[in-house]
Amino acid sequence: MVRSLEQITMRKVYLRILPFAALTYFFCYLDRINVGFAALTMNKEIGLDAAIYGMAAGAFFWGYVLFEVPSNIILEKLGARLWITRIMITWGLISGATAFATGPYSFMAIRFLLGLAEAGLFPGFVLYFTYWFPDAYRARINAGFTLALPIAVASGAPVSTALLGLDGLWGLKGWQCLYIFEAIPTVLIGICVFFVLTDRPAQARWLNEDERDWLETRISAEHSQIAAHHGVGVWRSFWDPKVMLLSLNYVGIVTASLGMLLFLPTIVKELGVTNMQVGWVTMIPYGCGAASMVFCGWLSDRIGERRWSLFWTCTVSAAGLIIAGMTIGSWWSVVGMSIAAAGFYGTKGPFWSMPTMFLTGAAAATGIAWINSLGNLGGFFGPSLVGWAKSLTGSYAGGLYALALCALVSAMISLFWLHIPRAVARESVVAPAE
């Protein structure tokens, strides 16, 4: 079969960028959510109840929010290769330092610093993809990249719970071993980033001249179309109505998803299983999330539509959380949380393709980071809601219902207010591997 220049070029770009980007995000999320598994033994030892744990674990997102926009602006100026290297090494070191928390305040301080160090990785890669992938490919590349998220939880669950079993190794508790051993690969991969990533297509020696020319021309033309059609500048990207609506939508998604995620191991534990079995059961919802992410990203690109894809995935999330709340304490709650996870992760491809439909250049750097930083405030509110509900009522059901309401609000925002005219003419998408 004779491949076109577009097929050949995009296949090379996918194979060069996507696997390594997904690997970095895999360890990002592994280091972010291992706290949920450490909590199975750590909370009692350093004096955390459900409410304090929810607030302390959520402190990560305050640091994350503070440095998100500055980090993306620096990445735009310095280049992804150098800045993502810095991000990974510093967050890896701080994640390992969580092993030395001695109480609620030290734990909260380390979580805050972890968010500060990690800020900019996700929006940095979303911005980076706009340098390499035309508009018609972005739902799939964003879905492929964020596929690392449910995979990190699904595969990391049994690994994390197994590391808890190393209690006594070198005089350390099992939860301390978990933090240290999962931080080491992050630092090593961070060093590798410097030698693997290429900042822009013009610098890609691994593409030949006609491939570089085609890609640069296509990307440049699309950016010009978007700038001419929408004309959103850097400062306007902070308060543009579409940016604010996307941020509000994302607050609901993140509140619901992380509220469930950080308490999922303890909810499963209440079913009367061992710590190791908690790890295996936790794989189920995130396996469903991974499959949904790939399918919804592919479908959104295939039909050339973002808003309705986002609406239906948010609605599915709300339905799953309601089912989980109604059946809490039984195995049916795992079914509900699996449905919810399919909805949460199905949003990723369509949602992160929407900002670049009207933002380019420096405005894209600030706008994407601003959406992600405001949205990730939900990472504080979600765990706090569930923790408070558990402390007040003795059950996680009320917290799950509150999370369902957040997902439903996001669905309504998608349905009524997120109609963004497409500045780039839709083109047929040819699978790069064909």
C-alpha positions as CSV (number, residue, x, y, z in Angstrom):
1,M,0.0,0.0,0.0
2,V,1.4,3.4,-1.0
3,R,1.2,5.9,1.8
4,S,0.6,9.6,1.4
5,L,3.0,12.2,2.7
6,E,0.5,13.0,5.5
7,Q,0.2,9.4,6.5
8,I,4.0,8.9,6.6
9,T,4.6,12.1,8.5
10,M,1.9,11.7,11.1
11,R,2.9,8.1,11.7
12,K,6.4,9.2,12.5
13,V,5.1,12.0,14.8
14,Y,2.8,9.7,16.7
15,L,5.4,7.0,17.3
16,R,8.0,9.5,18.3
17,I,5.9,11.7,20.7
18,L,2.9,9.8,22.0
19,P,4.5,6.8,23.8
20,F,7.0,8.9,25.6
21,A,4.5,11.6,26.5
22,A,2.1,9.0,27.8
23,L,4.9,7.4,29.9
24,T,5.6,10.8,31.6
25,Y,1.9,11.2,32.4
26,F,1.7,7.6,33.7
27,F,4.3,8.4,36.4
28,C,2.8,11.8,37.0
29,Y,-0.5,10.2,37.9
30,L,1.1,7.3,39.7
31,D,2.9,9.8,42.0
32,R,-0.2,11.9,42.4
33,I,-2.7,9.2,43.4
34,N,-0.5,6.7,45.3
35,V,-1.6,8.7,48.4
36,G,-5.0,6.9,48.1
37,F,-3.3,3.5,48.6
38,A,-0.8,4.7,51.2
39,A,-3.8,6.0,53.2
40,L,-4.8,2.4,53.9
41,T,-2.1,2.2,56.5
42,M,-0.6,5.7,56.6
43,N,-3.6,7.6,58.0
44,K,-3.7,5.9,61.3
45,E,0.1,6.1,61.8
46,I,0.3,9.9,61.2
47,G,-3.0,10.9,62.7
48,L,-5.3,11.6,59.7
49,D,-9.1,11.0,59.9
50,A,-11.3,11.0,56.7
51,A,-12.0,14.8,56.7
52,I,-8.4,15.8,57.4
53,Y,-7.0,13.3,54.9
54,G,-9.4,14.7,52.2
55,M,-8.3,18.3,52.8
56,A,-4.6,17.4,53.1
57,A,-4.6,15.2,50.0
58,G,-6.4,18.1,48.2
59,A,-3.7,20.6,49.2
60,F,-1.8,19.3,46.2
61,F,-4.1,21.3,44.0
62,W,-3.6,24.7,45.6
63,G,0.1,24.5,44.7
64,Y,-0.8,23.2,41.3
65,V,-3.2,26.1,40.6
66,L,-0.7,28.8,41.8
67,F,2.1,27.8,39.4
68,E,0.1,26.4,36.4
69,V,0.0,29.5,34.2
70,P,3.5,30.7,35.0
71,S,4.8,27.2,34.2
72,N,3.1,27.1,30.8
73,I,4.4,30.6,29.9
74,I,7.9,29.5,30.8
75,L,7.5,26.3,28.7
76,E,6.4,28.4,25.7
77,K,9.5,30.5,26.1
78,L,12.2,27.9,27.0
79,G,10.8,24.9,25.1
80,A,9.1,21.7,26.3
81,R,12.4,19.6,26.4
82,L,14.1,21.6,29.1
83,W,11.0,22.6,31.2
84,I,9.4,19.2,31.3
85,T,12.7,17.7,32.4
86,R,12.7,20.2,35.3
87,I,9.1,19.4,36.2
88,M,9.6,15.7,36.4
89,I,12.8,15.7,38.4
90,T,11.5,18.1,41.1
91,W,8.2,16.4,41.5
92,G,9.8,13.0,41.7
93,L,12.1,14.2,44.5
94,I,9.2,15.8,46.4
95,S,6.9,12.7,45.9
96,G,9.6,10.6,47.5
97,A,9.9,13.0,50.4
98,T,6.2,12.2,51.3
99,A,7.7,9.1,53.0
100,F,9.0,11.4,55.7
101,A,5.7,13.1,56.7
102,T,5.1,12.8,60.4
103,G,1.7,14.3,60.9
104,P,-1.2,16.3,59.2
105,Y,0.8,19.5,58.8
106,S,4.0,18.0,57.3
107,F,1.8,15.8,55.0
108,M,-0.2,18.8,53.8
109,A,3.0,20.9,53.2
110,I,4.6,18.2,51.1
111,R,1.4,17.7,49.1
112,F,1.3,21.5,48.4
113,L,4.9,21.5,47.2
114,L,4.2,18.4,45.1
115,G,1.5,20.4,43.3
116,L,3.8,23.3,42.9
117,A,6.5,21.2,41.3
118,E,4.2,19.2,39.0
119,A,2.2,22.3,37.7
120,G,2.5,22.7,34.0
121,L,3.1,19.2,32.9
122,F,-0.4,18.4,31.6
123,P,-1.2,21.8,30.0
124,G,2.4,21.9,28.8
125,F,1.8,18.7,26.8
126,V,-1.6,19.8,25.5
127,L,0.2,23.0,24.2
128,Y,3.1,21.0,22.9
129,F,0.7,18.8,20.8
130,T,-0.5,21.9,19.0
131,Y,3.0,22.3,17.6
132,W,2.9,18.8,16.2
133,F,-0.6,17.7,15.5
134,P,-3.2,19.3,13.1
135,D,-6.7,20.0,14.5
136,A,-8.2,16.9,13.0
137,Y,-5.9,14.7,15.1
138,R,-6.2,16.3,18.5
139,A,-9.0,14.4,20.2
140,R,-7.1,11.2,19.6
141,I,-3.7,12.5,20.6
142,N,-5.2,14.0,23.8
143,A,-7.1,10.8,24.5
144,G,-4.0,8.7,23.8
145,F,-1.9,10.9,26.1
146,T,-4.4,10.9,29.0
147,L,-4.9,7.2,28.5
148,A,-1.9,6.9,30.8
149,L,-4.2,8.2,33.6
150,P,-6.5,5.2,34.0
151,I,-3.7,2.8,33.1
152,A,-1.6,4.4,35.9
153,V,-4.4,3.7,38.4
154,A,-5.3,0.3,37.1
155,S,-1.7,-1.1,36.9
156,G,-0.5,1.0,39.8
157,A,-3.2,-0.3,42.2
158,P,-1.8,-3.8,42.7
159,V,1.8,-2.5,42.6
160,S,1.1,0.1,45.2
161,T,-0.7,-2.4,47.5
162,A,2.1,-4.9,47.0
163,L,4.6,-2.2,48.1
164,L,2.6,-1.7,51.3
165,G,3.6,-5.3,52.1
166,L,7.3,-4.3,52.3
167,D,6.7,-3.1,55.9
168,G,9.9,-3.3,57.8
169,L,12.3,-3.1,54.8
170,W,15.3,-1.0,55.9
171,G,13.4,0.0,58.9
172,L,10.7,1.7,56.8
173,K,6.9,1.4,56.9
174,G,5.2,-0.1,53.9
175,W,3.6,3.2,52.9
176,Q,7.1,4.9,53.1
177,C,8.5,2.2,50.7
178,L,5.6,2.9,48.3
179,Y,6.4,6.6,48.1
180,I,10.1,6.1,47.7
181,F,10.1,3.3,45.1
182,E,7.5,4.9,42.9
183,A,9.4,8.2,42.9
184,I,12.7,6.8,41.6
185,P,11.5,6.1,38.0
186,T,10.0,9.6,37.7
187,V,13.4,11.2,38.3
188,L,15.2,8.8,35.8
189,I,12.6,9.4,33.1
190,G,12.8,13.1,33.7
191,I,16.5,13.0,32.7
192,C,15.6,11.0,29.6
193,V,13.1,13.6,28.5
194,F,15.9,16.0,27.8
195,F,17.4,13.7,25.2
196,V,14.1,12.4,23.6
197,L,11.7,15.4,23.1
198,T,12.1,17.8,20.2
199,D,10.7,21.3,20.8
200,R,9.4,22.1,17.3
201,P,9.0,20.4,13.9
202,A,11.7,22.6,12.3
203,Q,14.2,21.0,14.7
204,A,13.1,17.4,14.0
205,R,16.1,15.6,12.4
206,W,14.0,12.4,12.5
207,L,11.7,13.9,9.8
208,N,13.0,14.4,6.3
209,E,12.7,17.8,4.6
210,D,9.4,17.3,2.8
211,E,7.8,15.9,5.9
212,R,9.0,18.9,8.0
213,D,7.8,21.3,5.3
214,W,4.3,19.7,5.1
215,L,3.8,19.6,8.8
216,E,5.0,23.2,9.4
217,T,2.8,24.5,6.6
218,R,-0.3,22.7,7.8
219,I,0.2,23.7,11.5
220,S,1.0,27.3,10.5
221,A,-2.0,27.6,8.2
222,E,-4.4,26.3,10.9
223,H,-3.0,28.6,13.6
224,S,-3.5,31.6,11.2
225,Q,-7.1,30.6,10.5
226,I,-7.9,30.3,14.2
227,A,-6.2,33.7,15.0
228,A,-8.1,35.4,12.1
229,H,-11.4,33.9,13.1
230,H,-11.3,34.3,16.9
231,G,-8.4,36.7,17.6
232,V,-8.1,35.9,21.3
233,G,-5.0,37.6,22.8
234,V,-3.0,36.6,25.9
235,W,-4.7,38.8,28.4
236,R,-8.2,38.1,27.0
237,S,-7.5,34.4,27.3
238,F,-7.9,34.8,31.1
239,W,-11.5,36.1,31.0
240,D,-12.8,35.1,27.6
241,P,-16.3,33.6,28.2
242,K,-15.4,30.4,26.4
243,V,-12.4,29.9,28.6
244,M,-14.4,30.6,31.7
245,L,-17.1,28.1,30.7
246,L,-14.6,25.5,29.9
247,S,-13.0,26.1,33.3
248,L,-16.3,25.7,35.0
249,N,-17.1,22.6,33.1
250,Y,-13.7,21.2,34.1
251,V,-14.2,22.0,37.8
252,G,-17.2,19.7,37.8
253,I,-15.4,16.9,36.0
254,V,-12.3,17.1,38.2
255,T,-14.3,17.4,41.4
256,A,-16.3,14.3,40.6
257,S,-13.4,12.2,39.2
258,L,-10.8,12.9,41.9
259,G,-13.4,12.9,44.7
260,M,-14.1,9.3,43.7
261,L,-10.5,8.4,42.8
262,L,-8.8,9.3,46.1
263,F,-11.4,7.4,48.1
264,L,-11.9,4.5,45.8
265,P,-9.4,2.2,47.7
266,T,-11.0,2.9,51.1
267,I,-14.5,2.4,49.6
268,V,-13.5,-1.0,48.2
269,K,-11.7,-1.9,51.5
270,E,-15.1,-1.6,53.2
271,L,-16.3,-4.6,51.1
272,G,-14.2,-6.8,53.4
273,V,-11.3,-7.5,51.1
274,T,-7.5,-7.5,51.8
275,N,-5.2,-4.7,50.8
276,M,-3.9,-6.7,47.9
277,Q,-7.5,-7.5,46.7
278,V,-8.2,-3.7,47.0
279,G,-5.5,-3.2,44.4
280,W,-7.0,-5.8,42.0
281,V,-10.6,-4.6,42.3
282,T,-9.5,-1.0,41.8
283,M,-8.2,-2.0,38.4
284,I,-11.8,-2.6,37.2
285,P,-13.2,1.0,37.0
286,Y,-10.0,2.3,35.4
287,G,-9.9,-0.5,32.9
288,C,-13.3,0.7,31.8
289,G,-12.0,4.3,31.8
290,A,-9.1,3.4,29.6
291,A,-11.4,1.7,27.0
292,S,-13.8,4.7,27.0
293,M,-11.0,7.2,26.6
294,V,-9.7,5.5,23.4
295,F,-13.2,5.1,22.0
296,C,-14.5,8.6,22.7
297,G,-11.3,10.2,21.4
298,W,-11.5,8.2,18.2
299,L,-15.3,8.9,17.8
300,S,-14.9,12.6,18.4
301,D,-12.3,13.0,15.7
302,R,-14.2,10.6,13.4
303,I,-17.5,12.6,13.5
304,G,-15.7,16.0,13.9
305,E,-17.7,16.9,16.9
306,R,-16.7,17.9,20.5
307,R,-19.6,19.4,22.5
308,W,-22.1,16.5,22.3
309,S,-19.3,14.0,23.1
310,L,-18.6,16.0,26.2
311,F,-22.2,16.2,27.2
312,W,-22.9,12.5,27.0
313,T,-19.7,11.4,28.8
314,C,-20.5,13.9,31.7
315,T,-24.0,12.5,31.9
316,V,-22.7,8.9,32.1
317,S,-20.4,10.0,34.9
318,A,-23.3,11.4,36.9
319,A,-25.4,8.2,36.4
320,G,-22.5,6.0,37.5
321,L,-22.0,8.0,40.7
322,I,-25.7,7.8,41.6
323,I,-25.6,4.1,41.1
324,A,-22.5,3.8,43.3
325,G,-24.1,5.9,46.0
326,M,-27.3,3.9,46.0
327,T,-25.5,0.6,46.3
328,I,-22.6,1.7,48.6
329,G,-21.4,-1.2,50.7
330,S,-22.1,-3.8,48.0
331,W,-20.3,-5.0,45.0
332,W,-22.8,-3.1,42.8
333,S,-21.0,0.1,43.9
334,V,-18.0,-1.1,42.0
335,V,-20.2,-1.4,38.9
336,G,-21.5,2.2,39.5
337,M,-17.9,3.5,39.9
338,S,-16.8,1.7,36.7
339,I,-19.6,3.4,34.8
340,A,-18.6,6.7,36.3
341,A,-14.9,6.2,35.4
342,A,-15.9,5.4,31.8
343,G,-17.7,8.8,31.7
344,F,-14.9,10.7,33.4
345,Y,-12.1,9.5,31.1
346,G,-14.3,9.6,28.0
347,T,-14.4,13.4,28.4
348,K,-10.6,13.9,28.0
349,G,-10.2,13.7,24.2
350,P,-13.2,15.9,23.3
351,F,-12.6,18.4,26.1
352,W,-8.9,19.1,25.5
353,S,-9.5,19.5,21.8
354,M,-11.9,22.5,22.5
355,P,-9.5,25.2,23.8
356,T,-7.3,25.0,20.7
357,M,-10.3,25.5,18.5
358,F,-10.0,29.2,19.4
359,L,-6.7,29.7,21.1
360,T,-3.2,29.8,19.5
361,G,0.4,30.7,20.4
362,A,0.9,32.5,23.7
363,A,-2.9,32.8,24.2
364,A,-3.0,29.0,24.0
365,A,-0.2,28.7,26.6
366,T,-2.0,30.9,29.1
367,G,-5.6,29.8,28.3
368,I,-5.0,26.0,28.5
369,A,-3.0,26.4,31.7
370,W,-5.7,28.7,33.2
371,I,-8.5,26.2,32.3
372,N,-6.5,23.4,33.9
373,S,-5.5,25.4,37.0
374,L,-9.1,26.6,37.7
375,G,-10.5,23.2,36.9
376,N,-8.1,21.4,39.2
377,L,-9.5,23.3,42.2
378,G,-11.9,20.5,42.0
379,G,-9.1,18.2,43.1
380,F,-9.4,20.0,46.5
381,F,-13.2,20.2,46.6
382,G,-13.9,16.6,45.5
383,P,-11.9,14.7,48.2
384,S,-13.0,17.3,50.8
385,L,-16.7,16.7,50.0
386,V,-16.4,13.0,50.3
387,G,-14.3,13.2,53.4
388,W,-16.8,15.5,55.1
389,A,-19.7,13.4,54.1
390,K,-18.1,10.3,55.6
391,S,-17.3,12.1,58.8
392,L,-20.8,13.5,59.2
393,T,-22.9,10.5,58.2
394,G,-20.6,7.5,58.5
395,S,-21.2,6.6,54.8
396,Y,-19.6,7.6,51.5
397,A,-23.0,7.7,49.8
398,G,-23.7,11.4,50.4
399,G,-20.3,12.3,49.0
400,L,-20.9,10.3,45.9
401,Y,-24.3,12.0,45.3
402,A,-22.6,15.4,45.7
403,L,-20.0,14.4,43.1
404,A,-22.8,13.2,40.8
405,L,-24.4,16.7,41.0
406,C,-21.0,18.2,40.0
407,A,-20.8,15.9,36.9
408,L,-24.4,16.8,36.0
409,V,-23.7,20.6,36.2
410,S,-20.7,20.0,33.8
411,A,-23.1,18.1,31.4
412,M,-25.6,21.1,31.4
413,I,-22.7,23.5,30.7
414,S,-21.7,21.4,27.7
415,L,-25.3,21.2,26.4
416,F,-26.3,24.8,26.6
417,W,-23.2,27.0,26.5
418,L,-20.2,25.3,24.9
419,H,-21.0,25.7,21.3
420,I,-17.6,26.9,19.8
421,P,-17.6,27.5,16.0
422,R,-14.8,25.6,14.3
423,A,-12.4,28.0,12.6
424,V,-10.4,25.2,10.9
425,A,-12.3,23.4,8.1
426,R,-12.9,19.8,9.0
427,E,-10.7,17.5,6.9
428,S,-10.9,13.8,6.5
429,V,-8.6,12.1,9.0
430,V,-6.3,9.3,7.7
431,A,-5.1,6.9,10.3
432,P,-1.3,7.5,10.5
433,A,-0.5,3.8,10.9
434,E,-2.4,2.7,7.8
